[in-house]
Amino acid sequence: MTLDDLKSRHSALLAARYSGTRSVSYDGKTVTYGTDAELAAAISDIERRIAKAERGAGRILRPHAVKDL
């Protein structure tokens, strides 16, 4: 899933929550959340995924040993 996909789904989730509905439609699919807490959890999950995608791969550590003489 691309960053743009994640952002569009995030917008759809926020719009549904702010309008008071619990159904979200994207990519020809409709998802209905049972409670507001489930919808909030979905929003949090998408936000974590967006943050991870924007951060990139992160640091790469390459340990090496040095021998004292």
Buried (B, 14 or more C-beta within 10 A) or exposed (E): EEEEBBBEBBEBBBEBBEEEEBEBEEEEEEBEBEEEEEBEEBBEEBBEBBEEBEEEEEEEEEEEEEEEE
